[in-house]
């Protein structure tokens, strides 16, 4: 057994059943330290779910987070309501029909039954406001960000406000930060931000489709960056104003603030979280970046972590993580939960195994924390099947 194989075995043996770590920063000692720091009392964790809107989601064929552009306007509200209220309660916001599968918010709901987290929901730019408890940090009149293809997604004043608001909240956190999102069209704004920072990532960005619309995304990103006139080295805030979304602006500040306060950060998701991380890293001096990422882990689902890129058999997410890490000369760490649906008899869950849906609403990170708190992958699967039955009966 090679040294690398020995290290991989040590890491696998230390993680809950089926969980896997990946990324250049993943070492046995770092994973051990992470496990110690996240086996904390759930009440100490600050769980932020950011709901945001961009008119990029209204482009036909850009997102499967709702079968139509109209349906995608309400996806974030419906997902958040499912997470906090569960599948059996009467809903103000009906889940939009999907091409296949079921909302990952169902996984998130199931996982939170094993971890006593208080969810703090922040809506940014939604057309309609939540009917459930939430934290308002900007006027609802701002509305969604414009389509990134315009090169004028948001006013710079809005970007600066959201960034500074996130920074202030992050600095005031009293415990670890768990960050999740629901932003239809968000993988495309993530691609735009990462491309604008100088990275070639179009072949590594996933999405809610089984076959992501790579050509369409690349066309929109190229059009938006050209229209923006930003040049080759834009500031993070100017780049966000051109092709970003409100989630990215607020969350980049939030993560920076949390790390300034020396708090651990678990980012639940995939490319959208890596875009936020890249924006934060771009604001730091090179000498500060390694210490900054020491307290950050990306938590995701096995479906996203194991999805192949369009050019080889390497995981697209791991490849994307390495591109971001190499660009900023840091080693990043990702951990995928052990939850799989191969043993399910429910078609909507089996669709995940075929490549549909994959991740969202912090599903992977929450399932990972549930496993850290003693839930087995079989228990999570059984509970997801039961939740599907509840959902279908209401």
C-alpha positions as a LaTeX table, in Angstrom:
\begin{tabular}{lrrr}
\hline
Residue & $x$ (\AA) & $y$ (\AA) & $z$ (\AA) \\
\hline
Unk1 & 0.00 & 0.00 & 0.00 \\
Unk2 & 1.42 & 3.38 & $-1.02$ \\
Unk3 & 1.68 & 6.31 & 1.40 \\
Unk4 & $-1.18$ & 8.04 & $-0.42$ \\
Unk5 & $-3.34$ & 4.94 & $-0.13$ \\
Unk6 & $-2.51$ & 4.67 & 3.57 \\
Unk7 & $-3.53$ & 8.30 & 4.13 \\
Unk8 & $-6.76$ & 7.80 & 2.20 \\
Unk9 & $-7.59$ & 4.77 & 4.34 \\
Unk10 & $-6.90$ & 6.69 & 7.54 \\
Unk11 & $-9.25$ & 9.45 & 6.41 \\
Unk12 & $-11.98$ & 7.04 & 5.28 \\
Unk13 & $-11.79$ & 5.12 & 8.56 \\
Unk14 & $-12.17$ & 8.35 & 10.56 \\
Unk15 & $-15.25$ & 9.58 & 8.68 \\
Unk16 & $-18.82$ & 8.29 & 9.07 \\
Unk17 & $-19.99$ & 5.43 & 6.83 \\
Unk18 & $-19.74$ & 6.22 & 3.11 \\
Unk19 & $-18.36$ & 9.73 & 3.58 \\
Unk20 & $-15.34$ & 10.73 & 1.52 \\
Unk21 & $-12.92$ & 13.62 & 1.59 \\
Unk22 & $-11.32$ & 15.17 & $-1.47$ \\
Unk23 & $-9.18$ & 18.13 & $-2.44$ \\
Unk24 & $-5.51$ & 18.99 & $-2.19$ \\
Unk25 & $-5.87$ & 20.13 & 1.42 \\
Unk26 & $-7.27$ & 16.82 & 2.63 \\
Unk27 & $-4.86$ & 15.07 & 5.04 \\
Unk28 & $-5.52$ & 12.71 & 7.97 \\
Unk29 & $-4.57$ & 15.32 & 10.57 \\
Unk30 & $-6.72$ & 18.04 & 9.00 \\
Unk31 & $-9.75$ & 15.76 & 8.75 \\
Unk32 & $-9.23$ & 14.64 & 12.37 \\
Unk33 & $-9.09$ & 18.28 & 13.50 \\
Unk34 & $-12.19$ & 19.11 & 11.48 \\
Unk35 & $-14.13$ & 16.24 & 13.02 \\
Unk36 & $-13.20$ & 17.39 & 16.52 \\
Unk37 & $-14.28$ & 20.96 & 15.83 \\
Unk38 & $-17.64$ & 20.03 & 14.28 \\
Unk39 & $-18.69$ & 17.56 & 16.94 \\
Unk40 & $-20.07$ & 20.55 & 18.82 \\
Unk41 & $-23.44$ & 21.26 & 20.39 \\
Unk42 & $-25.84$ & 21.99 & 17.56 \\
Unk43 & $-27.19$ & 25.07 & 19.31 \\
Unk44 & $-23.78$ & 26.67 & 18.90 \\
Unk45 & $-23.90$ & 26.40 & 15.08 \\
Unk46 & $-25.14$ & 29.40 & 13.09 \\
Unk47 & $-27.10$ & 27.96 & 10.15 \\
Unk48 & $-27.77$ & 30.48 & 7.38 \\
Unk49 & $-29.93$ & 29.54 & 4.39 \\
Unk50 & $-29.69$ & 32.26 & 1.74 \\
Unk51 & $-32.52$ & 32.49 & $-0.78$ \\
Unk52 & $-31.67$ & 34.67 & $-3.76$ \\
Unk53 & $-32.87$ & 35.43 & $-7.25$ \\
Unk54 & $-31.25$ & 36.28 & $-10.55$ \\
Unk55 & $-33.08$ & 36.76 & $-13.85$ \\
Unk56 & $-30.43$ & 34.48 & $-15.33$ \\
Unk57 & $-32.76$ & 31.68 & $-14.11$ \\
Unk58 & $-35.44$ & 32.90 & $-16.53$ \\
Unk59 & $-33.40$ & 31.85 & $-19.55$ \\
Unk60 & $-34.96$ & 28.76 & $-21.16$ \\
Unk61 & $-32.84$ & 25.67 & $-20.62$ \\
Unk62 & $-30.51$ & 27.20 & $-18.01$ \\
Unk63 & $-31.86$ & 25.46 & $-14.89$ \\
Unk64 & $-33.91$ & 22.42 & $-13.89$ \\
Unk65 & $-34.78$ & 23.90 & $-10.48$ \\
Unk66 & $-38.35$ & 24.19 & $-11.76$ \\
Unk67 & $-39.57$ & 23.08 & $-15.18$ \\
Unk68 & $-40.38$ & 26.60 & $-16.41$ \\
Unk69 & $-38.93$ & 30.10 & $-15.92$ \\
Unk70 & $-42.13$ & 31.07 & $-14.07$ \\
Unk71 & $-41.86$ & 28.10 & $-11.70$ \\
Unk72 & $-38.23$ & 28.94 & $-10.88$ \\
Unk73 & $-39.33$ & 32.28 & $-9.43$ \\
Unk74 & $-40.81$ & 30.38 & $-6.45$ \\
Unk75 & $-38.37$ & 27.50 & $-6.08$ \\
Unk76 & $-36.39$ & 29.11 & $-3.27$ \\
Unk77 & $-39.49$ & 29.88 & $-1.20$ \\
Unk78 & $-40.92$ & 26.38 & $-1.67$ \\
Unk79 & $-37.62$ & 24.71 & $-0.80$ \\
Unk80 & $-37.14$ & 26.79 & 2.35 \\
Unk81 & $-40.71$ & 26.11 & 3.46 \\
Unk82 & $-40.19$ & 22.36 & 3.01 \\
Unk83 & $-36.97$ & 22.51 & 5.02 \\
Unk84 & $-38.44$ & 24.30 & 8.02 \\
Unk85 & $-41.99$ & 22.91 & 8.04 \\
Unk86 & $-41.54$ & 19.44 & 6.59 \\
Unk87 & $-43.60$ & 17.57 & 3.99 \\
Unk88 & $-46.82$ & 17.07 & 5.97 \\
Unk89 & $-47.79$ & 20.67 & 6.75 \\
Unk90 & $-49.97$ & 22.80 & 4.48 \\
Unk91 & $-47.82$ & 24.85 & 2.14 \\
Unk92 & $-48.06$ & 28.45 & 1.03 \\
Unk93 & $-45.52$ & 27.73 & $-1.70$ \\
Unk94 & $-45.95$ & 24.57 & $-3.74$ \\
Unk95 & $-42.80$ & 22.82 & $-4.90$ \\
Unk96 & $-42.36$ & 23.43 & $-8.63$ \\
Unk97 & $-42.50$ & 20.43 & $-10.93$ \\
Unk98 & $-39.05$ & 19.11 & $-11.85$ \\
Unk99 & $-37.90$ & 17.23 & $-14.95$ \\
Unk100 & $-37.00$ & 14.37 & $-12.58$ \\
Unk101 & $-36.32$ & 13.68 & $-8.92$ \\
Unk102 & $-37.47$ & 15.64 & $-5.91$ \\
Unk103 & $-36.16$ & 18.79 & $-4.25$ \\
Unk104 & $-32.98$ & 18.32 & $-2.20$ \\
Unk105 & $-34.76$ & 20.32 & 0.51 \\
Unk106 & $-36.41$ & 17.00 & 1.41 \\
Unk107 & $-32.97$ & 15.57 & 2.26 \\
Unk108 & $-32.15$ & 18.71 & 4.21 \\
Unk109 & $-35.37$ & 18.41 & 6.21 \\
Unk110 & $-34.70$ & 14.76 & 7.04 \\
Unk111 & $-31.13$ & 15.51 & 8.11 \\
Unk112 & $-32.17$ & 18.34 & 10.45 \\
Unk113 & $-34.25$ & 15.86 & 12.47 \\
Unk114 & $-30.94$ & 14.50 & 13.75 \\
Unk115 & $-29.38$ & 17.89 & 14.46 \\
Unk116 & $-31.14$ & 20.53 & 16.50 \\
Unk117 & $-30.31$ & 23.53 & 14.33 \\
Unk118 & $-32.15$ & 26.81 & 14.19 \\
Unk119 & $-32.41$ & 27.85 & 10.55 \\
Unk120 & $-31.94$ & 31.55 & 9.83 \\
Unk121 & $-33.40$ & 32.33 & 6.40 \\
Unk122 & $-32.31$ & 35.41 & 4.48 \\
Unk123 & $-34.23$ & 36.31 & 1.29 \\
Unk124 & $-32.32$ & 38.45 & $-1.21$ \\
Unk125 & $-33.97$ & 39.80 & $-4.33$ \\
Unk126 & $-36.99$ & 37.49 & $-4.32$ \\
Unk127 & $-40.06$ & 38.69 & $-6.21$ \\
Unk128 & $-42.33$ & 37.51 & $-3.37$ \\
Unk129 & $-41.42$ & 37.55 & 0.30 \\
Unk130 & $-41.51$ & 34.51 & 2.60 \\
Unk131 & $-44.64$ & 33.79 & 4.63 \\
Unk132 & $-42.43$ & 32.10 & 7.25 \\
Unk133 & $-39.97$ & 33.66 & 9.73 \\
Unk134 & $-36.94$ & 35.22 & 8.08 \\
Unk135 & $-34.33$ & 37.93 & 8.48 \\
Unk136 & $-34.62$ & 40.91 & 6.16 \\
Unk137 & $-31.39$ & 42.77 & 5.38 \\
Unk138 & $-32.39$ & 44.76 & 2.28 \\
Unk139 & $-35.55$ & 46.29 & 0.83 \\
Unk140 & $-37.62$ & 43.84 & $-1.20$ \\
Unk141 & $-37.93$ & 46.51 & $-3.90$ \\
Unk142 & $-34.40$ & 45.68 & $-5.09$ \\
Unk143 & $-35.74$ & 42.54 & $-6.74$ \\
Unk144 & $-33.71$ & 39.91 & $-8.59$ \\
Unk145 & $-30.31$ & 40.59 & $-10.08$ \\
Unk146 & $-30.49$ & 41.20 & $-13.82$ \\
Unk147 & $-29.44$ & 38.42 & $-16.16$ \\
Unk148 & $-25.64$ & 38.17 & $-16.11$ \\
Unk149 & $-25.57$ & 38.43 & $-19.92$ \\
Unk150 & $-26.30$ & 42.17 & $-19.57$ \\
Unk151 & $-23.00$ & 42.79 & $-17.80$ \\
Unk152 & $-25.03$ & 44.94 & $-15.38$ \\
Unk153 & $-26.42$ & 42.45 & $-12.88$ \\
Unk154 & $-26.58$ & 44.75 & $-9.84$ \\
Unk155 & $-25.83$ & 48.29 & $-8.82$ \\
Unk156 & $-22.40$ & 48.57 & $-7.23$ \\
Unk157 & $-23.98$ & 50.27 & $-4.20$ \\
Unk158 & $-26.13$ & 47.19 & $-3.60$ \\
Unk159 & $-23.13$ & 44.89 & $-3.87$ \\
Unk160 & $-21.14$ & 46.96 & $-1.40$ \\
Unk161 & $-24.04$ & 47.08 & 1.06 \\
Unk162 & $-24.63$ & 43.32 & 0.94 \\
Unk163 & $-20.91$ & 42.61 & 1.28 \\
Unk164 & $-20.53$ & 44.89 & 4.29 \\
Unk165 & $-23.70$ & 43.55 & 5.89 \\
Unk166 & $-22.42$ & 39.99 & 5.53 \\
Unk167 & $-19.03$ & 41.00 & 6.90 \\
Unk168 & $-20.58$ & 42.58 & 9.99 \\
Unk169 & $-22.83$ & 39.59 & 10.69 \\
Unk170 & $-19.93$ & 37.17 & 10.19 \\
Unk171 & $-17.74$ & 39.08 & 12.63 \\
Unk172 & $-20.48$ & 38.82 & 15.26 \\
Unk173 & $-21.01$ & 35.06 & 15.08 \\
Unk174 & $-20.61$ & 33.18 & 18.36 \\
Unk175 & $-20.10$ & 29.71 & 16.89 \\
Unk176 & $-19.30$ & 27.82 & 13.69 \\
Unk177 & $-21.04$ & 28.89 & 10.47 \\
Unk178 & $-23.02$ & 26.50 & 8.29 \\
Unk179 & $-23.88$ & 28.21 & 5.00 \\
Unk180 & $-26.47$ & 26.91 & 2.51 \\
Unk181 & $-28.26$ & 28.42 & $-0.46$ \\
Unk182 & $-31.12$ & 28.13 & $-2.92$ \\
Unk183 & $-30.44$ & 30.25 & $-6.01$ \\
Unk184 & $-31.94$ & 29.01 & $-9.29$ \\
Unk185 & $-29.48$ & 29.92 & $-12.04$ \\
Unk186 & $-26.72$ & 30.16 & $-9.44$ \\
Unk187 & $-24.30$ & 27.73 & $-11.06$ \\
Unk188 & $-24.22$ & 30.03 & $-14.09$ \\
Unk189 & $-23.47$ & 33.15 & $-12.04$ \\
Unk190 & $-20.83$ & 31.06 & $-10.24$ \\
Unk191 & $-19.25$ & 30.23 & $-13.59$ \\
Unk192 & $-19.34$ & 33.89 & $-14.57$ \\
Unk193 & $-17.61$ & 35.00 & $-11.37$ \\
Unk194 & $-14.91$ & 32.34 & $-11.54$ \\
Unk195 & $-14.30$ & 33.09 & $-15.24$ \\
Unk196 & $-14.14$ & 36.80 & $-14.51$ \\
Unk197 & $-11.50$ & 36.18 & $-11.85$ \\
Unk198 & $-9.36$ & 34.47 & $-14.49$ \\
Unk199 & $-10.13$ & 30.74 & $-14.23$ \\
Unk200 & $-11.17$ & 28.39 & $-17.03$ \\
Unk201 & $-13.99$ & 26.40 & $-15.44$ \\
Unk202 & $-16.71$ & 25.92 & $-18.05$ \\
Unk203 & $-15.98$ & 22.18 & $-18.31$ \\
Unk204 & $-16.15$ & 21.74 & $-14.52$ \\
Unk205 & $-19.38$ & 23.51 & $-13.57$ \\
Unk206 & $-22.33$ & 21.23 & $-12.87$ \\
Unk207 & $-25.98$ & 22.15 & $-12.50$ \\
Unk208 & $-29.46$ & 20.80 & $-11.84$ \\
Unk209 & $-29.71$ & 19.06 & $-15.23$ \\
Unk210 & $-28.46$ & 15.53 & $-15.81$ \\
Unk211 & $-26.52$ & 17.03 & $-18.75$ \\
Unk212 & $-25.66$ & 20.64 & $-17.84$ \\
Unk213 & $-26.11$ & 23.15 & $-20.70$ \\
Unk214 & $-22.39$ & 23.83 & $-21.03$ \\
Unk215 & $-22.57$ & 25.73 & $-24.32$ \\
Unk216 & $-25.46$ & 27.94 & $-23.20$ \\
Unk217 & $-23.74$ & 28.81 & $-19.93$ \\
Unk218 & $-20.49$ & 29.64 & $-21.69$ \\
Unk219 & $-22.27$ & 31.86 & $-24.21$ \\
Unk220 & $-24.09$ & 33.82 & $-21.50$ \\
Unk221 & $-20.91$ & 34.23 & $-19.45$ \\
Unk222 & $-18.88$ & 35.42 & $-22.43$ \\
Unk223 & $-21.60$ & 37.87 & $-23.42$ \\
Unk224 & $-21.90$ & 39.27 & $-19.89$ \\
Unk225 & $-18.19$ & 39.71 & $-19.31$ \\
Unk226 & $-17.77$ & 41.37 & $-22.71$ \\
Unk227 & $-20.69$ & 43.73 & $-22.06$ \\
Unk228 & $-19.31$ & 44.65 & $-18.64$ \\
Unk229 & $-16.06$ & 46.07 & $-20.00$ \\
Unk230 & $-14.33$ & 45.05 & $-16.78$ \\
Unk231 & $-10.98$ & 44.01 & $-18.19$ \\
Unk232 & $-8.74$ & 41.19 & $-17.00$ \\
Unk233 & $-8.37$ & 41.97 & $-13.28$ \\
Unk234 & $-11.64$ & 43.31 & $-11.87$ \\
Unk235 & $-12.22$ & 43.77 & $-8.15$ \\
Unk236 & $-14.56$ & 41.29 & $-6.52$ \\
Unk237 & $-17.26$ & 43.91 & $-6.00$ \\
Unk238 & $-17.11$ & 45.21 & $-9.57$ \\
Unk239 & $-17.25$ & 41.66 & $-10.88$ \\
Unk240 & $-20.32$ & 40.93 & $-8.75$ \\
Unk241 & $-22.02$ & 44.08 & $-9.98$ \\
Unk242 & $-21.41$ & 42.94 & $-13.55$ \\
Unk243 & $-22.27$ & 39.22 & $-13.54$ \\
Unk244 & $-23.00$ & 38.09 & $-9.97$ \\
Unk245 & $-26.03$ & 37.57 & $-7.74$ \\
Unk246 & $-27.06$ & 38.82 & $-4.27$ \\
Unk247 & $-26.21$ & 35.52 & $-2.58$ \\
Unk248 & $-22.58$ & 35.80 & $-3.65$ \\
Unk249 & $-22.21$ & 39.40 & $-2.50$ \\
Unk250 & $-23.62$ & 38.78 & 0.97 \\
Unk251 & $-21.99$ & 35.39 & 1.49 \\
Unk252 & $-18.47$ & 36.46 & 0.50 \\
Unk253 & $-18.65$ & 39.10 & 3.22 \\
Unk254 & $-20.21$ & 36.64 & 5.68 \\
Unk255 & $-17.44$ & 34.06 & 5.24 \\
Unk256 & $-14.72$ & 36.72 & 5.49 \\
Unk257 & $-16.28$ & 38.03 & 8.69 \\
Unk258 & $-16.66$ & 34.57 & 10.19 \\
Unk259 & $-13.00$ & 33.76 & 9.58 \\
Unk260 & $-11.93$ & 37.15 & 10.97 \\
Unk261 & $-13.74$ & 36.06 & 14.13 \\
Unk262 & $-11.82$ & 32.75 & 13.96 \\
Unk263 & $-14.98$ & 30.72 & 13.40 \\
Unk264 & $-15.09$ & 27.43 & 11.50 \\
Unk265 & $-17.10$ & 27.45 & 8.26 \\
Unk266 & $-18.92$ & 24.57 & 6.56 \\
Unk267 & $-20.07$ & 25.61 & 3.09 \\
Unk268 & $-22.94$ & 23.43 & 1.91 \\
Unk269 & $-23.03$ & 22.99 & $-1.84$ \\
Unk270 & $-20.76$ & 22.94 & $-4.87$ \\
Unk271 & $-19.72$ & 25.46 & $-7.50$ \\
Unk272 & $-21.74$ & 28.29 & $-5.99$ \\
Unk273 & $-19.88$ & 27.94 & $-2.70$ \\
Unk274 & $-16.52$ & 27.75 & $-4.48$ \\
Unk275 & $-17.36$ & 30.98 & $-6.30$ \\
Unk276 & $-18.07$ & 32.67 & $-2.96$ \\
Unk277 & $-14.82$ & 31.29 & $-1.56$ \\
Unk278 & $-12.89$ & 32.56 & $-4.59$ \\
Unk279 & $-14.40$ & 36.04 & $-4.21$ \\
Unk280 & $-13.34$ & 36.10 & $-0.56$ \\
Unk281 & $-9.84$ & 34.85 & $-1.37$ \\
Unk282 & $-9.43$ & 37.50 & $-4.04$ \\
Unk283 & $-9.84$ & 40.18 & $-1.37$ \\
Unk284 & $-7.07$ & 38.80 & 0.86 \\
Unk285 & $-3.33$ & 39.26 & 0.72 \\
Unk286 & $-1.58$ & 36.10 & $-0.48$ \\
Unk287 & 0.10 & 35.74 & 2.92 \\
Unk288 & $-3.31$ & 35.47 & 4.64 \\
Unk289 & $-4.98$ & 32.96 & 2.35 \\
Unk290 & $-3.65$ & 29.69 & 3.79 \\
Unk291 & $-4.76$ & 30.57 & 7.31 \\
Unk292 & $-8.15$ & 31.69 & 5.96 \\
Unk293 & $-8.94$ & 28.35 & 4.29 \\
Unk294 & $-7.69$ & 26.31 & 7.28 \\
Unk295 & $-11.09$ & 26.82 & 8.89 \\
Unk296 & $-13.22$ & 26.11 & 5.79 \\
Unk297 & $-14.60$ & 22.85 & 4.43 \\
Unk298 & $-17.00$ & 22.29 & 1.53 \\
Unk299 & $-19.75$ & 19.82 & 2.45 \\
Unk300 & $-21.66$ & 18.22 & $-0.40$ \\
Unk301 & $-23.55$ & 15.14 & $-1.59$ \\
Unk302 & $-21.96$ & 12.02 & $-3.02$ \\
Unk303 & $-23.84$ & 12.58 & $-6.26$ \\
Unk304 & $-22.18$ & 15.92 & $-6.89$ \\
Unk305 & $-18.79$ & 14.90 & $-5.52$ \\
Unk306 & $-18.64$ & 11.87 & $-7.81$ \\
Unk307 & $-20.07$ & 13.47 & $-10.96$ \\
Unk308 & $-17.54$ & 13.23 & $-13.79$ \\
Unk309 & $-16.46$ & 16.35 & $-15.65$ \\
Unk310 & $-17.11$ & 16.74 & $-19.36$ \\
Unk311 & $-13.53$ & 16.02 & $-20.40$ \\
Unk312 & $-12.34$ & 13.09 & $-18.29$ \\
Unk313 & $-13.32$ & 10.75 & $-15.48$ \\
Unk314 & $-12.17$ & 13.12 & $-12.73$ \\
Unk315 & $-14.89$ & 14.51 & $-10.51$ \\
Unk316 & $-15.93$ & 17.86 & $-11.88$ \\
Unk317 & $-16.31$ & 19.29 & $-8.38$ \\
Unk318 & $-12.90$ & 18.08 & $-7.26$ \\
Unk319 & $-11.39$ & 19.45 & $-10.45$ \\
Unk320 & $-13.08$ & 22.79 & $-9.85$ \\
Unk321 & $-11.86$ & 22.84 & $-6.26$ \\
Unk322 & $-8.31$ & 22.21 & $-7.45$ \\
Unk323 & $-8.55$ & 24.98 & $-10.07$ \\
Unk324 & $-9.63$ & 27.47 & $-7.39$ \\
Unk325 & $-7.03$ & 26.18 & $-4.93$ \\
Unk326 & $-4.20$ & 26.37 & $-7.47$ \\
Unk327 & $-5.25$ & 29.85 & $-8.59$ \\
Unk328 & $-4.91$ & 31.17 & $-5.04$ \\
Unk329 & $-2.14$ & 28.75 & $-3.97$ \\
Unk330 & $-4.15$ & 27.12 & $-1.18$ \\
Unk331 & $-5.22$ & 23.54 & $-0.44$ \\
Unk332 & $-9.00$ & 23.18 & $-0.20$ \\
Unk333 & $-10.97$ & 20.39 & 1.47 \\
Unk334 & $-14.30$ & 18.88 & 0.52 \\
Unk335 & $-16.24$ & 16.14 & 2.30 \\
Unk336 & $-19.21$ & 14.32 & 0.79 \\
Unk337 & $-21.91$ & 12.67 & 2.88 \\
Unk338 & $-22.45$ & 8.92 & 2.72 \\
Unk339 & $-26.13$ & 9.13 & 1.81 \\
Unk340 & $-27.01$ & 7.20 & $-1.36$ \\
Unk341 & $-30.33$ & 6.10 & $-2.84$ \\
Unk342 & $-29.20$ & 2.95 & $-4.65$ \\
Unk343 & $-31.22$ & 0.76 & $-2.30$ \\
Unk344 & $-34.42$ & 2.79 & $-2.65$ \\
Unk345 & $-37.57$ & 1.60 & $-4.39$ \\
Unk346 & $-38.78$ & 5.18 & $-4.95$ \\
Unk347 & $-38.25$ & 6.49 & $-8.47$ \\
Unk348 & $-37.89$ & 10.13 & $-7.35$ \\
Unk349 & $-34.99$ & 9.16 & $-5.10$ \\
Unk350 & $-33.45$ & 6.77 & $-7.63$ \\
Unk351 & $-33.34$ & 9.70 & $-10.08$ \\
Unk352 & $-30.50$ & 11.09 & $-7.94$ \\
Unk353 & $-28.46$ & 8.01 & $-8.79$ \\
Unk354 & $-29.06$ & 8.69 & $-12.49$ \\
Unk355 & $-27.61$ & 12.19 & $-12.24$ \\
Unk356 & $-30.66$ & 14.37 & $-11.68$ \\
Unk357 & $-30.86$ & 17.16 & $-9.06$ \\
Unk358 & $-27.64$ & 16.23 & $-7.15$ \\
Unk359 & $-27.44$ & 18.98 & $-4.48$ \\
Unk360 & $-29.05$ & 22.11 & $-3.03$ \\
Unk361 & $-30.39$ & 23.72 & 0.17 \\
Unk362 & $-27.32$ & 22.43 & 2.03 \\
Unk363 & $-28.41$ & 18.78 & 1.56 \\
Unk364 & $-24.92$ & 17.29 & 1.56 \\
Unk365 & $-23.59$ & 19.32 & 4.48 \\
Unk366 & $-26.68$ & 18.67 & 6.60 \\
Unk367 & $-26.61$ & 14.93 & 5.85 \\
Unk368 & $-22.92$ & 14.94 & 6.78 \\
Unk369 & $-23.65$ & 16.60 & 10.12 \\
Unk370 & $-26.49$ & 14.15 & 10.74 \\
Unk371 & $-24.05$ & 11.30 & 10.24 \\
Unk372 & $-21.60$ & 12.96 & 12.64 \\
Unk373 & $-24.44$ & 12.95 & 15.15 \\
Unk374 & $-24.99$ & 9.21 & 14.79 \\
Unk375 & $-27.46$ & 8.84 & 11.92 \\
Unk376 & $-26.61$ & 5.99 & 9.55 \\
Unk377 & $-26.95$ & 6.30 & 5.80 \\
Unk378 & $-29.63$ & 3.58 & 5.94 \\
Unk379 & $-31.61$ & 5.60 & 8.48 \\
Unk380 & $-31.39$ & 8.71 & 6.31 \\
Unk381 & $-32.53$ & 6.74 & 3.26 \\
Unk382 & $-35.47$ & 5.24 & 5.15 \\
Unk383 & $-36.49$ & 8.66 & 6.45 \\
Unk384 & $-36.27$ & 10.18 & 2.96 \\
Unk385 & $-38.58$ & 7.45 & 1.64 \\
Unk386 & $-41.06$ & 8.15 & 4.44 \\
Unk387 & $-40.87$ & 11.90 & 3.78 \\
Unk388 & $-41.60$ & 11.32 & 0.08 \\
Unk389 & $-44.75$ & 9.42 & 1.03 \\
Unk390 & $-45.82$ & 12.28 & 3.30 \\
Unk391 & $-45.14$ & 14.79 & 0.55 \\
Unk392 & $-47.18$ & 12.84 & $-1.98$ \\
Unk393 & $-50.12$ & 12.46 & 0.41 \\
Unk394 & $-50.49$ & 16.19 & 1.04 \\
\hline
\end{tabular}
